[in-house]
Amino acid sequence: MRYEGRRPGDPPVLVADARKIRERLGWIPAYDDLEGIIYSAWQWEKKR
């Protein structure tokens, strides 16, 4: 694996862990697994 610098247009920060928002705000995601998230997003896109 090779790490490179940011490219033009890359976001300055990516968030991949929702533990803080769950702990602080009690937020519970509708989909908690990657497969469910992708399936839900695909269904939403098909309706557009």
C-alpha distance matrix in Angstrom:
0.0 3.8 6.8 9.9 13.5 15.7 17.2 21.0 22.1 19.1 20.8 21.0 20.4 19.1 21.0 19.7 22.1 25.8 27.2 28.9 30.7 31.8 33.2 34.8 36.2 36.4 34.4 33.7 31.5 33.1 30.1 27.9 25.4 22.9 25.0 28.2 26.7 25.6 28.9 30.9 29.3 29.9 33.5 34.0 32.7 35.0 38.0 37.5
3.8 0.0 3.8 6.5 10.2 12.8 14.4 18.2 19.8 17.1 19.0 19.0 19.0 18.4 20.8 20.2 22.8 26.5 28.1 29.3 31.1 32.6 33.9 35.1 36.5 37.1 35.1 34.7 32.5 34.4 31.5 29.5 27.4 24.7 27.0 29.9 28.1 27.0 30.5 32.2 30.2 30.9 34.6 34.8 33.3 35.8 38.6 37.7
6.8 3.8 0.0 3.8 7.0 9.6 11.8 15.6 17.0 14.1 15.8 15.4 15.6 15.5 18.1 18.1 20.7 24.4 26.0 26.8 28.5 30.4 31.6 32.5 33.9 34.8 32.9 32.8 30.8 32.9 30.3 28.4 26.7 24.1 26.8 29.4 27.2 26.4 30.0 31.3 29.1 30.3 33.9 33.6 32.3 35.1 37.6 36.5
9.9 6.5 3.8 0.0 3.8 6.7 8.6 12.3 14.3 11.9 14.2 13.9 15.0 15.5 18.6 19.3 22.2 25.6 27.5 28.0 29.4 31.6 32.9 33.4 34.7 35.9 33.8 34.0 31.8 33.8 31.5 29.9 28.4 25.6 28.2 30.6 28.1 27.1 30.8 31.9 29.3 30.4 34.1 33.5 31.9 34.8 37.3 35.8
13.5 10.2 7.0 3.8 0.0 3.8 6.5 9.8 11.9 9.8 11.9 11.2 13.0 14.3 17.8 19.1 22.0 25.1 27.1 27.1 28.4 30.9 32.2 32.3 33.5 35.1 33.0 33.6 31.6 33.7 31.8 30.4 29.2 26.6 29.4 31.4 28.5 27.8 31.6 32.2 29.5 30.9 34.4 33.4 31.8 35.0 37.1 35.4
15.7 12.8 9.6 6.7 3.8 0.0 3.8 6.7 8.3 6.1 8.4 8.3 10.5 12.0 15.7 17.5 20.6 23.4 25.7 25.5 26.4 29.1 30.6 30.5 31.4 33.0 30.8 31.4 29.3 31.4 29.7 28.6 27.7 25.0 27.8 29.5 26.4 25.7 29.4 29.7 26.8 28.3 31.7 30.5 28.8 32.1 34.1 32.2
17.2 14.4 11.8 8.6 6.5 3.8 0.0 3.8 6.1 5.5 9.0 10.1 12.7 13.9 17.7 19.4 22.8 25.3 28.0 27.9 28.4 31.1 32.9 32.7 33.2 34.8 32.3 32.8 30.4 32.1 30.4 29.7 28.6 25.7 28.1 29.8 26.6 25.5 29.0 29.4 26.2 27.4 30.8 29.5 27.5 30.6 32.7 30.5
21.0 18.2 15.6 12.3 9.8 6.7 3.8 0.0 3.8 5.7 8.8 10.3 13.5 15.0 18.8 21.0 24.3 26.4 29.3 28.9 28.9 31.9 33.8 33.2 33.4 35.3 32.7 33.4 31.0 32.6 31.2 31.0 30.2 27.3 29.6 30.9 27.5 26.4 29.9 29.8 26.4 27.7 30.9 29.2 27.1 30.3 32.0 29.5
22.1 19.8 17.0 14.3 11.9 8.3 6.1 3.8 0.0 3.8 6.3 8.9 11.7 12.9 16.4 18.8 22.2 23.9 27.0 26.5 26.2 29.1 31.2 30.6 30.5 32.3 29.6 30.3 27.8 29.3 28.2 28.2 27.6 24.8 27.1 28.1 24.5 23.6 27.0 26.6 23.2 24.7 27.7 25.8 23.8 27.2 28.7 26.2
19.1 17.1 14.1 11.9 9.8 6.1 5.5 5.7 3.8 0.0 3.8 6.4 8.6 9.5 13.2 15.4 18.8 20.8 23.8 23.6 23.5 26.4 28.4 28.0 28.2 29.9 27.2 27.9 25.5 27.2 25.8 25.4 24.8 22.1 24.7 25.8 22.4 21.7 25.3 25.1 21.9 23.6 26.8 25.2 23.5 27.0 28.6 26.5
20.8 19.0 15.8 14.2 11.9 8.4 9.0 8.8 6.3 3.8 0.0 3.8 5.5 6.9 10.4 13.2 16.2 17.9 20.9 20.3 20.1 23.1 25.0 24.4 24.6 26.5 24.0 25.0 22.8 24.9 23.9 23.5 23.3 21.1 24.0 24.7 21.1 21.1 24.6 24.0 21.0 23.3 26.2 24.3 23.2 26.8 28.1 26.0
21.0 19.0 15.4 13.9 11.2 8.3 10.1 10.3 8.9 6.4 3.8 0.0 3.8 7.1 10.3 13.5 16.0 17.8 20.2 19.2 19.6 22.8 24.2 23.4 24.1 26.3 24.2 25.5 23.9 26.4 25.5 24.7 24.8 22.9 26.1 26.8 23.4 23.7 27.3 26.7 24.0 26.4 29.3 27.4 26.5 30.2 31.4 29.5
20.4 19.0 15.6 15.0 13.0 10.5 12.7 13.5 11.7 8.6 5.5 3.8 0.0 3.8 6.6 9.8 12.2 14.1 16.4 15.6 16.1 19.2 20.6 20.1 20.9 22.8 20.9 22.1 20.6 23.3 22.4 21.3 21.6 20.0 23.4 24.0 20.7 21.5 25.1 24.4 22.1 24.8 27.5 25.8 25.4 29.0 30.2 28.6
19.1 18.4 15.5 15.5 14.3 12.0 13.9 15.0 12.9 9.5 6.9 7.1 3.8 0.0 3.8 6.5 9.4 11.6 14.3 14.3 14.6 17.2 19.1 19.2 19.7 21.1 18.8 19.5 17.7 20.2 18.9 17.8 17.9 16.2 19.6 20.3 17.1 17.9 21.5 21.0 18.9 21.6 24.4 22.9 22.7 26.3 27.6 26.4
21.0 20.8 18.1 18.6 17.8 15.7 17.7 18.8 16.4 13.2 10.4 10.3 6.6 3.8 0.0 3.8 6.0 7.8 10.6 10.7 11.1 13.5 15.4 15.8 16.3 17.5 15.3 16.0 14.5 17.3 16.3 14.8 15.5 14.5 18.1 18.4 15.4 16.9 20.4 19.6 18.1 21.1 23.5 22.2 22.6 26.1 27.2 26.4
19.7 20.2 18.1 19.3 19.1 17.5 19.4 21.0 18.8 15.4 13.2 13.5 9.8 6.5 3.8 0.0 3.8 6.6 9.4 10.9 11.5 12.9 15.0 16.2 16.8 17.2 14.9 14.8 13.1 15.8 14.1 12.1 12.3 11.5 15.2 15.8 13.3 14.9 18.3 18.0 17.0 19.9 22.3 21.5 22.1 25.3 26.7 26.4
22.1 22.8 20.7 22.2 22.0 20.6 22.8 24.3 22.2 18.8 16.2 16.0 12.2 9.4 6.0 3.8 0.0 3.8 5.7 7.7 8.9 9.8 11.6 13.2 14.2 14.3 12.6 12.7 11.8 15.0 13.7 11.2 12.2 12.6 16.3 16.5 14.4 16.8 19.8 19.2 18.8 21.9 23.9 23.2 24.3 27.4 28.5 28.5
25.8 26.5 24.4 25.6 25.1 23.4 25.3 26.4 23.9 20.8 17.9 17.8 14.1 11.6 7.8 6.6 3.8 0.0 3.8 5.6 5.6 6.2 8.7 10.2 10.6 10.6 8.8 9.2 8.9 12.5 12.1 10.0 12.1 13.2 16.7 16.0 14.0 16.9 19.5 18.3 18.3 21.7 23.1 22.1 23.7 26.8 27.4 27.5
27.2 28.1 26.0 27.5 27.1 25.7 28.0 29.3 27.0 23.8 20.9 20.2 16.4 14.3 10.6 9.4 5.7 3.8 0.0 3.8 5.6 5.1 6.1 8.5 10.0 9.6 9.3 9.9 10.9 14.5 14.3 11.7 14.0 15.7 19.1 18.4 17.0 20.1 22.4 21.3 21.7 25.0 26.3 25.5 27.3 30.3 30.8 31.1
28.9 29.3 26.8 28.0 27.1 25.5 27.9 28.9 26.5 23.6 20.3 19.2 15.6 14.3 10.7 10.9 7.7 5.6 3.8 0.0 3.8 5.4 5.1 5.9 8.1 9.2 9.3 11.3 12.7 16.5 16.8 14.8 17.3 18.7 22.2 21.3 19.4 22.5 24.9 23.4 23.5 27.0 28.2 27.0 28.7 31.9 32.1 32.0
30.7 31.1 28.5 29.4 28.4 26.4 28.4 28.9 26.2 23.5 20.1 19.6 16.1 14.6 11.1 11.5 8.9 5.6 5.6 3.8 0.0 3.8 5.5 5.2 5.5 6.8 6.2 8.8 10.2 13.9 14.9 13.7 16.6 18.1 21.3 19.8 17.7 21.0 23.1 21.2 21.3 24.9 25.8 24.3 26.2 29.4 29.3 29.2
31.8 32.6 30.4 31.6 30.9 29.1 31.1 31.9 29.1 26.4 23.1 22.8 19.2 17.2 13.5 12.9 9.8 6.2 5.1 5.4 3.8 0.0 3.8 5.7 5.6 4.6 4.6 6.3 8.7 12.3 13.4 11.9 15.1 17.3 20.2 18.5 17.2 20.7 22.5 20.6 21.4 24.9 25.5 24.4 26.7 29.6 29.5 29.9
33.2 33.9 31.6 32.9 32.2 30.6 32.9 33.8 31.2 28.4 25.0 24.2 20.6 19.1 15.4 15.0 11.6 8.7 6.1 5.1 5.5 3.8 0.0 3.8 5.9 5.6 7.6 9.7 12.4 16.0 17.0 15.2 18.3 20.5 23.5 22.0 20.8 24.3 26.1 24.4 25.1 28.7 29.3 28.2 30.5 33.4 33.3 33.6
34.8 35.1 32.5 33.4 32.3 30.5 32.7 33.2 30.6 28.0 24.4 23.4 20.1 19.2 15.8 16.2 13.2 10.2 8.5 5.9 5.2 5.7 3.8 0.0 3.8 5.9 8.0 11.2 13.8 17.4 18.9 17.6 20.8 22.7 25.8 24.1 22.4 25.9 27.7 25.7 26.0 29.7 30.3 28.7 30.9 34.0 33.6 33.6
36.2 36.5 33.9 34.7 33.5 31.4 33.2 33.4 30.5 28.2 24.6 24.1 20.9 19.7 16.3 16.8 14.2 10.6 10.0 8.1 5.5 5.6 5.9 3.8 0.0 3.8 5.4 9.0 11.8 14.9 17.1 16.5 19.9 21.9 24.7 22.5 20.9 24.4 25.9 23.5 24.0 27.7 27.9 26.2 28.6 31.5 30.8 30.9
36.4 37.1 34.8 35.9 35.1 33.0 34.8 35.3 32.3 29.9 26.5 26.3 22.8 21.1 17.5 17.2 14.3 10.6 9.6 9.2 6.8 4.6 5.6 5.9 3.8 0.0 3.8 6.5 9.9 12.9 15.0 14.3 18.0 20.4 22.9 20.6 19.5 23.2 24.4 22.1 23.1 26.7 26.7 25.4 28.1 30.8 30.1 30.6
34.4 35.1 32.9 33.8 33.0 30.8 32.3 32.7 29.6 27.2 24.0 24.2 20.9 18.8 15.3 14.9 12.6 8.8 9.3 9.3 6.2 4.6 7.6 8.0 5.4 3.8 0.0 3.8 6.5 9.6 11.8 11.6 15.3 17.5 19.9 17.4 16.0 19.7 20.9 18.5 19.4 23.0 23.0 21.6 24.3 27.0 26.4 26.9
33.7 34.7 32.8 34.0 33.6 31.4 32.8 33.4 30.3 27.9 25.0 25.5 22.1 19.5 16.0 14.8 12.7 9.2 9.9 11.3 8.8 6.3 9.7 11.2 9.0 6.5 3.8 0.0 3.8 6.6 8.6 8.5 12.3 14.9 16.9 14.3 13.5 17.3 18.1 15.9 17.4 20.8 20.7 19.8 22.7 25.0 24.7 25.6
31.5 32.5 30.8 31.8 31.6 29.3 30.4 31.0 27.8 25.5 22.8 23.9 20.6 17.7 14.5 13.1 11.8 8.9 10.9 12.7 10.2 8.7 12.4 13.8 11.8 9.9 6.5 3.8 0.0 3.8 5.3 6.0 9.6 11.6 13.6 10.9 9.8 13.5 14.5 12.3 13.6 17.0 17.1 16.3 19.1 21.5 21.4 22.3
33.1 34.4 32.9 33.8 33.7 31.4 32.1 32.6 29.3 27.2 24.9 26.4 23.3 20.2 17.3 15.8 15.0 12.5 14.5 16.5 13.9 12.3 16.0 17.4 14.9 12.9 9.6 6.6 3.8 0.0 3.8 6.6 9.5 11.6 12.4 9.1 8.6 12.2 12.2 9.7 11.8 14.9 14.3 13.9 17.0 18.9 18.7 20.1
30.1 31.5 30.3 31.5 31.8 29.7 30.4 31.2 28.2 25.8 23.9 25.5 22.4 18.9 16.3 14.1 13.7 12.1 14.3 16.8 14.9 13.4 17.0 18.9 17.1 15.0 11.8 8.6 5.3 3.8 0.0 3.8 5.9 7.9 8.8 5.7 5.6 9.3 9.7 8.2 10.4 13.2 13.3 13.6 16.3 18.1 18.6 20.2
27.9 29.5 28.4 29.9 30.4 28.6 29.7 31.0 28.2 25.4 23.5 24.7 21.3 17.8 14.8 12.1 11.2 10.0 11.7 14.8 13.7 11.9 15.2 17.6 16.5 14.3 11.6 8.5 6.0 6.6 3.8 0.0 3.8 6.9 8.8 7.1 7.3 10.7 11.8 11.3 13.0 15.7 16.4 16.9 19.1 21.1 22.0 23.4
25.4 27.4 26.7 28.4 29.2 27.7 28.6 30.2 27.6 24.8 23.3 24.8 21.6 17.9 15.5 12.3 12.2 12.1 14.0 17.3 16.6 15.1 18.3 20.8 19.9 18.0 15.3 12.3 9.6 9.5 5.9 3.8 0.0 3.8 5.6 5.4 6.3 8.8 10.1 10.8 12.4 14.4 15.6 16.7 18.5 20.3 21.7 23.2
22.9 24.7 24.1 25.6 26.6 25.0 25.7 27.3 24.8 22.1 21.1 22.9 20.0 16.2 14.5 11.5 12.6 13.2 15.7 18.7 18.1 17.3 20.5 22.7 21.9 20.4 17.5 14.9 11.6 11.6 7.9 6.9 3.8 0.0 3.8 5.5 5.0 6.1 8.5 9.9 10.5 12.2 14.2 15.4 16.4 18.3 20.3 21.4
25.0 27.0 26.8 28.2 29.4 27.8 28.1 29.6 27.1 24.7 24.0 26.1 23.4 19.6 18.1 15.2 16.3 16.7 19.1 22.2 21.3 20.2 23.5 25.8 24.7 22.9 19.9 16.9 13.6 12.4 8.8 8.8 5.6 3.8 0.0 3.8 5.5 5.2 6.1 8.5 9.9 10.5 12.3 14.3 15.3 16.5 18.7 20.4
28.2 29.9 29.4 30.6 31.4 29.5 29.8 30.9 28.1 25.8 24.7 26.8 24.0 20.3 18.4 15.8 16.5 16.0 18.4 21.3 19.8 18.5 22.0 24.1 22.5 20.6 17.4 14.3 10.9 9.1 5.7 7.1 5.4 5.5 3.8 0.0 3.8 5.5 5.1 6.0 8.5 9.8 10.5 12.2 14.2 15.4 16.9 18.8
26.7 28.1 27.2 28.1 28.5 26.4 26.6 27.5 24.5 22.4 21.1 23.4 20.7 17.1 15.4 13.3 14.4 14.0 17.0 19.4 17.7 17.2 20.8 22.4 20.9 19.5 16.0 13.5 9.8 8.6 5.6 7.3 6.3 5.0 5.5 3.8 0.0 3.8 5.5 5.2 6.1 8.6 10.0 10.6 12.3 14.3 15.8 17.0
25.6 27.0 26.4 27.1 27.8 25.7 25.5 26.4 23.6 21.7 21.1 23.7 21.5 17.9 16.9 14.9 16.8 16.9 20.1 22.5 21.0 20.7 24.3 25.9 24.4 23.2 19.7 17.3 13.5 12.2 9.3 10.7 8.8 6.1 5.2 5.5 3.8 0.0 3.8 5.5 5.1 6.1 8.6 9.9 10.5 12.2 14.5 15.6
28.9 30.5 30.0 30.8 31.6 29.4 29.0 29.9 27.0 25.3 24.6 27.3 25.1 21.5 20.4 18.3 19.8 19.5 22.4 24.9 23.1 22.5 26.1 27.7 25.9 24.4 20.9 18.1 14.5 12.2 9.7 11.8 10.1 8.5 6.1 5.1 5.5 3.8 0.0 3.8 5.5 5.1 6.2 8.7 9.9 10.6 12.7 14.7
30.9 32.2 31.3 31.9 32.2 29.7 29.4 29.8 26.6 25.1 24.0 26.7 24.4 21.0 19.6 18.0 19.2 18.3 21.3 23.4 21.2 20.6 24.4 25.7 23.5 22.1 18.5 15.9 12.3 9.7 8.2 11.3 10.8 9.9 8.5 6.0 5.2 5.5 3.8 0.0 3.8 5.4 5.2 6.2 8.7 10.0 11.0 12.9
29.3 30.2 29.1 29.3 29.5 26.8 26.2 26.4 23.2 21.9 21.0 24.0 22.1 18.9 18.1 17.0 18.8 18.3 21.7 23.5 21.3 21.4 25.1 26.0 24.0 23.1 19.4 17.4 13.6 11.8 10.4 13.0 12.4 10.5 9.9 8.5 6.1 5.1 5.5 3.8 0.0 3.8 5.5 5.1 6.2 8.7 10.1 10.9
29.9 30.9 30.3 30.4 30.9 28.3 27.4 27.7 24.7 23.6 23.3 26.4 24.8 21.6 21.1 19.9 21.9 21.7 25.0 27.0 24.9 24.9 28.7 29.7 27.7 26.7 23.0 20.8 17.0 14.9 13.2 15.7 14.4 12.2 10.5 9.8 8.6 6.1 5.1 5.4 3.8 0.0 3.8 5.4 5.1 6.2 8.8 10.2
33.5 34.6 33.9 34.1 34.4 31.7 30.8 30.9 27.7 26.8 26.2 29.3 27.5 24.4 23.5 22.3 23.9 23.1 26.3 28.2 25.8 25.5 29.3 30.3 27.9 26.7 23.0 20.7 17.1 14.3 13.3 16.4 15.6 14.2 12.3 10.5 10.0 8.6 6.2 5.2 5.5 3.8 0.0 3.8 5.5 5.2 6.6 9.1
34.0 34.8 33.6 33.5 33.4 30.5 29.5 29.2 25.8 25.2 24.3 27.4 25.8 22.9 22.2 21.5 23.2 22.1 25.5 27.0 24.3 24.4 28.2 28.7 26.2 25.4 21.6 19.8 16.3 13.9 13.6 16.9 16.7 15.4 14.3 12.2 10.6 9.9 8.7 6.2 5.1 5.4 3.8 0.0 3.8 5.5 5.3 6.7
32.7 33.3 32.3 31.9 31.8 28.8 27.5 27.1 23.8 23.5 23.2 26.5 25.4 22.7 22.6 22.1 24.3 23.7 27.3 28.7 26.2 26.7 30.5 30.9 28.6 28.1 24.3 22.7 19.1 17.0 16.3 19.1 18.5 16.4 15.3 14.2 12.3 10.5 9.9 8.7 6.2 5.1 5.5 3.8 0.0 3.8 5.4 5.3
35.0 35.8 35.1 34.8 35.0 32.1 30.6 30.3 27.2 27.0 26.8 30.2 29.0 26.3 26.1 25.3 27.4 26.8 30.3 31.9 29.4 29.6 33.4 34.0 31.5 30.8 27.0 25.0 21.5 18.9 18.1 21.1 20.3 18.3 16.5 15.4 14.3 12.2 10.6 10.0 8.7 6.2 5.2 5.5 3.8 0.0 3.8 5.6
38.0 38.6 37.6 37.3 37.1 34.1 32.7 32.0 28.7 28.6 28.1 31.4 30.2 27.6 27.2 26.7 28.5 27.4 30.8 32.1 29.3 29.5 33.3 33.6 30.8 30.1 26.4 24.7 21.4 18.7 18.6 22.0 21.7 20.3 18.7 16.9 15.8 14.5 12.7 11.0 10.1 8.8 6.6 5.3 5.4 3.8 0.0 3.8
37.5 37.7 36.5 35.8 35.4 32.2 30.5 29.5 26.2 26.5 26.0 29.5 28.6 26.4 26.4 26.4 28.5 27.5 31.1 32.0 29.2 29.9 33.6 33.6 30.9 30.6 26.9 25.6 22.3 20.1 20.2 23.4 23.2 21.4 20.4 18.8 17.0 15.6 14.7 12.9 10.9 10.2 9.1 6.7 5.3 5.6 3.8 0.0
